[in-house]
Amino acid sequence: MLANYGYSDGSGTYYITLDTDKCDGCRDCVTACPQQMFLVEPDDYDDDKAVIKEAMRKDVKYLCAPCKPTAGPRELPCETACTPRAIVHSW
């Protein structure tokens, strides 16, 4: 299942998408994120899965900005820490 955390506004769409089928709850994203946006908690089936902290979901655009590349494609630290395509950013 894909879980989207973030928002859309007049300036664009800013989401972090977590693929819960690929997330194994390893917590690597928690340590990789310089903003400490991730946490791991049990889902409806008691499997540990990564989520974005509730208080940070409306600030994804600003919190991820320091990691965002200024030119060309580049994966963010949370993306490279996890299973490929388990974490994807929309911008």
TIDRENDO-112512 format. One line per 10 residues: number of its first residue (from 1); their letters; for each residue x negated, z negated, y of N, C-alpha, C. Coordinates in pm, whole numbers, plus 50000, padded with zeros to 5 digits. Each point is the difference from the previous one (the first is absolute). Layout:
! residues N
NUM	a	X:Z:Y:X:Z:Y:X:Z:Y ~ ... .
END
This chain:
! residues 91
1	mlanygysdg	49916:50000:49883:50084:50000:50117:49911:50000:50124 ~ 50041:50073:50101:49927:50003:50126:50063:49901:50097 ~ 49918:49913:50056:50045:49902:50098:49936:50035:50133 ~ 50081:50024:50103:49951:50037:50132:50007:49881:50094 ~ 49889:49976:50068:49993:49891:50098:49953:50059:50132 ~ 50075:49979:50105:49964:50053:50131:50124:50037:50077 ~ 49988:50107:50082:50111:50038:50087:49979:50141:50055 ~ 50105:50054:50058:49996:50126:50074:50050:49971:50140 ~ 49937:50064:50097:50049:49990:50138:49974:50133:50069 ~ 50017:50004:50130:49982:50124:50076:49859:50056:49994 .
11	sgtyyitldt	49903:49917:49969:49862:50048:49997:49956:50048:49862 ~ 50081:49974:49897:49963:50046:49866:50052:49912:49890 ~ 49949:50027:49881:50039:49927:49881:49879:49926:49948 ~ 50012:49871:49980:49887:49916:49961:50040:49915:49880 ~ 49965:50048:49883:50034:49930:49877:49878:49987:49910 ~ 49996:49890:49930:49910:49984:49887:50092:50004:49879 ~ 49972:50090:49908:50079:50013:49879:49922:49945:49883 ~ 50060:49906:49929:49938:49942:49882:50076:50049:49878 ~ 49929:50059:49907:50059:50045:49875:49992:49884:49901 ~ 50112:49933:49979:50000:49881:49915:49974:50032:49853 .
21	dkcdgcrdcv	50019:50127:49962:49967:50039:49862:49849:50006:49979 ~ 49926:50025:50108:49853:50009:49990:49932:49867:50034 ~ 50068:49913:50072:49943:49871:50039:50001:49905:49881 ~ 49884:49942:49970:49993:49905:49889:49981:49856:50046 ~ 50010:49979:50133:49990:49864:50054:49858:49948:50003 ~ 49900:50088:50003:49860:49958:49991:49949:49926:50124 ~ 50068:50014:50112:49966:49936:50126:49881:50065:50073 ~ 49952:50114:49955:49890:50067:50069:50039:50044:50141 ~ 50126:50038:50020:50044:50040:50133:49999:49881:50096 ~ 50028:49882:49948:50002:49879:50082:49862:49975:50060 .
31	tacpqqmflv	49897:50013:49919:49863:49975:50049:49946:50119:50078 ~ 50049:50121:49974:49949:50119:50069:50053:50015:50142 ~ 50119:49949:50027:50064:50018:50131:49940:49905:50103 ~ 49935:50053:50103:49943:49913:50104:50106:49923:50079 ~ 50123:50050:50001:50108:49935:50074:50077:49899:49915 ~ 49967:49990:49871:50067:49907:49909:50151:50022:49999 ~ 50042:50128:49990:50141:50035:50001:50067:49987:49864 ~ 49922:50006:49893:50056:50002:49866:50008:49860:49940 ~ 50097:49984:49912:50004:49884:49914:50058:50047:49867 ~ 49974:49924:49897:50050:50034:49867:50100:49893:49960 .
41	epddydddka	50118:50046:49959:50104:49907:49959:50078:50060:49883 ~ 50070:49917:49926:50076:50050:49885:50118:50087:50046 ~ 50024:50108:49926:50117:50083:50029:50120:49949:49920 ~ 50104:50079:49994:50122:49959:49930:49980:49980:49850 ~ 49891:50055:49947:49972:49990:49857:49884:49903:49971 ~ 49963:49919:50100:49890:49904:49993:49864:50064:49979 ~ 49985:50127:50040:49870:50067:50001:49942:49987:50140 ~ 49873:49965:50011:49936:49990:50130:49983:50139:50061 ~ 50045:50015:50124:49990:50127:50073:49962:49971:50144 ~ 49929:50093:50061:49960:49987:50140:50119:50030:50091 .
51	vikeamrkdv	50006:49931:50111:50098:50024:50106:49929:49981:50133 ~ 50064:50048:50107:49951:49974:50135:50071:49877:50051 ~ 49925:49910:50061:50061:49878:50053:50113:50033:50097 ~ 50109:49931:49986:50121:50024:50079:49971:50005:50151 ~ 49924:49906:50051:49973:49991:50143:49917:50117:50053 ~ 49936:50075:49912:49911:50108:50043:50062:50139:49984 ~ 50114:50011:49942:50060:50130:49968:50033:50084:50123 ~ 50036:49937:50110:50033:50075:50120:49877:50030:50086 ~ 49883:49959:49955:49876:50024:50073:49900:50086:49922 ~ 50048:50069:49898:49912:50080:49914:49916:50098:50083 .
61	kylcapckpt	50060:50068:50096:49929:50098:50082:49879:49936:50067 ~ 50016:49883:50053:49894:49934:50076:49900:49928:49909 ~ 50048:49939:49895:49911:49926:49911:49910:50093:49919 ~ 50049:50118:49965:49919:50095:49923:49911:50086:50089 ~ 50021:49998:50130:49925:50087:50091:49848:49987:49988 ~ 49943:49878:49987:49854:49992:49991:49942:50071:49876 ~ 50077:50014:49895:49953:50066:49878:50031:50149:49998 ~ 50088:50043:50088:50045:50139:50001:49888:50091:50048 ~ 49977:50112:49930:49894:50092:50043:50035:50066:50133 ~ 49900:50027:50081:50024:50068:50127:50002:50151:49982 .
71	agprelpcet	49939:50049:49893:50001:50144:49973:49982:50023:49850 ~ 50069:50100:49952:49986:50038:49860:50061:49900:49904 ~ 50016:50043:49878:50060:49910:49900:49902:49891:49958 ~ 50051:49881:49982:49921:49888:49950:50097:49897:49946 ~ 49967:49946:49886:50086:49897:49944:49970:49866:50066 ~ 50103:49921:50014:49986:49868:50057:49949:49903:49893 ~ 49941:49887:50041:49943:49905:49903:50098:49955:49892 ~ 50125:49978:50036:50098:49957:49900:50028:50110:49899 ~ 49996:50126:50046:50024:50112:49908:49888:50015:49898 ~ 49877:49981:50044:49887:50018:49908:49982:49880:49908 .
81	actpraivhs	50053:49886:50036:49986:49880:49917:50092:50002:49879 ~ 50106:50076:50008:50104:49997:49896:49997:50124:49912 ~ 50084:49996:49900:50022:50115:49914:50034:50121:50088 ~ 49944:50117:49972:50030:50117:50084:50149:50021:50020 ~ 50036:50020:50128:50137:50026:50045:50094:49880:49982 ~ 49948:49882:49975:50085:49880:49995:50040:49958:50140 ~ 49911:50026:50097:50028:49971:50142:49976:50130:50077 ~ 50099:50037:50082:49990:50121:50081:50054:49967:50140 ~ 49935:50054:50102:50047:49984:50137:50066:50129:50046 ~ 50103:49990:50084:50079:50118:50038:49939:50080:50113 .
91	w	49906:49949:50072:49948:50076:50115:49863:50053:49976 .
END
